[in-house]
Amino acid sequence: MAEQKDIETISVGARNKLFWGCFIVLVASAFGFVFRSFLMADWAVKFDLSKTQQGEIFGVSFWPFALSIVFFSLIIDSIGYKKSMIFAFICHVLSVGITIFANGYWMLYLGTFLFALGNGAAEAVVNPVVASLYPKDKTKWLNILHAGWPMGIAIAGLLGIGLISIQTDWKIIVCFILLPVIVYGLLIANVHFPVNERVKAGVKYIDMLKEVGVLGALVIISLCVFEIGNLFSIGLTLKIILIVLSVGVFAYYVRSWGKGLFFLLLLAMVPLATMELGTDSWITDLMTPEMKKLGFQGGWVLVFSAIIMTVLRMYSGAVTKIFSPLVILTFSCLIAAVGLQLLSVTTGAYVLLASLLYALGKTYLWGTMLGVVSEQFPGGGALALNITSAVGQLGVGIIGAVFLGFIQDGNIDQGLRAYDQTNNTHYQGELMTLDKKSIFGEYQSIDHVRLAGEDDQVKGVVQQVENEAKKSALSTVSLLPAGLFVFYLILLIYFKRKGGYKPVDISTNS
């Protein structure tokens, strides 16, 4: 990989090659995500994983990403994009190797952890690179860039469904993750990267940190400390001390609260990411019962919504010409809330209609949020842009994926208790494990080893209770985009009073 150059000196062909290399990075990330989602049910039985443990493995898909993307965002303008991409490539390859040889929960956890680190290092590059490639049309091109994610989901989903249908060994399926990894490595190997917009405009490093400020640092540091603290069983008091010390050091150096709007956008990323990525983590498992009734594998819901999102994001330019980013975000949340609520109550073929609405709703959320941050806080450079992604990923890792699993375990427990009371049985006491712990408190889960030894009647009862628990989880998640709808509506009113939404231009400072 070559050194960075001014955007005007990079040929159109080289820009296109670089953009598509960045695009395939997100395809590779999606491959890892989808194959874990498809294989999790088999791993649960093979390695006796509870729903909450499955959620923890899904969760580690996200928070290491945040650590990696924040770390590289702080130094990437100094070390260049090359080292970050090399680190990402190595992490992705090692992750596949460790997962293939996994013998239980912790190796699956480690393999997922490394893949997430690689995703973070790579995305620390692709977001600011694309924003710098297209400084006058950021929202459009960031949305097109993030079409790589649903495209990867669709391709990997089709591959996964096909490979699973012919009973391919799960280790071979995992190896397919290497295909897009190798492709992005070859595409980006010898291209020039553009100088970041902040650097080109002459905005100092300290001013970039001030744009994020103490409030922004408080959000990202708190999430990181709580996630790492939970991993190493650190008590609440020590977590608070670590947060205060870390934020205190940053505050002493920066001496700026940061931008209030940026702080609010960071907070909004937690429910936004939980609604999108957290739900996607579970969607195959959640929708399997209804899809089976139609004669399809549950993964078709994920593939169906991903294809819709890919097409819409690839043509996002038409949407951004008509609507402002905040209008797009507002109505996207409303549609997503309706779609998720319908998914929780519909049956049969109507599941596909609900999936369509959900896909329409979430299509433009992530890319448009990054576009808003990049357009409103260009002085924040790679750090402000990438911290936004990091907070979203951390929110899913700490809260979203684990919470969805916790909801299901709790609903299953309650469902079996209710069945026992109605039918004078003792399934709850016989089939649920002893108390386990998570960040949301103690819980009980189905003991798969015990369940395997029961007759078909018992298994049928448990399956019915599990299906109802999955539906209830989707209903709960629909509250998140409903709340975001109100938030973005308030922002629309705020900007209207200021004369309308307009991107901030720092190019005149250079």
Summary of the structure (lengths in Angstrom):
residues: 510
radius of gyration: 22.6
end to end distance: 26.9
largest distance: 77.1
contacts: 1918
relative contact order: 0.14
helix: 80%
strand: 2%
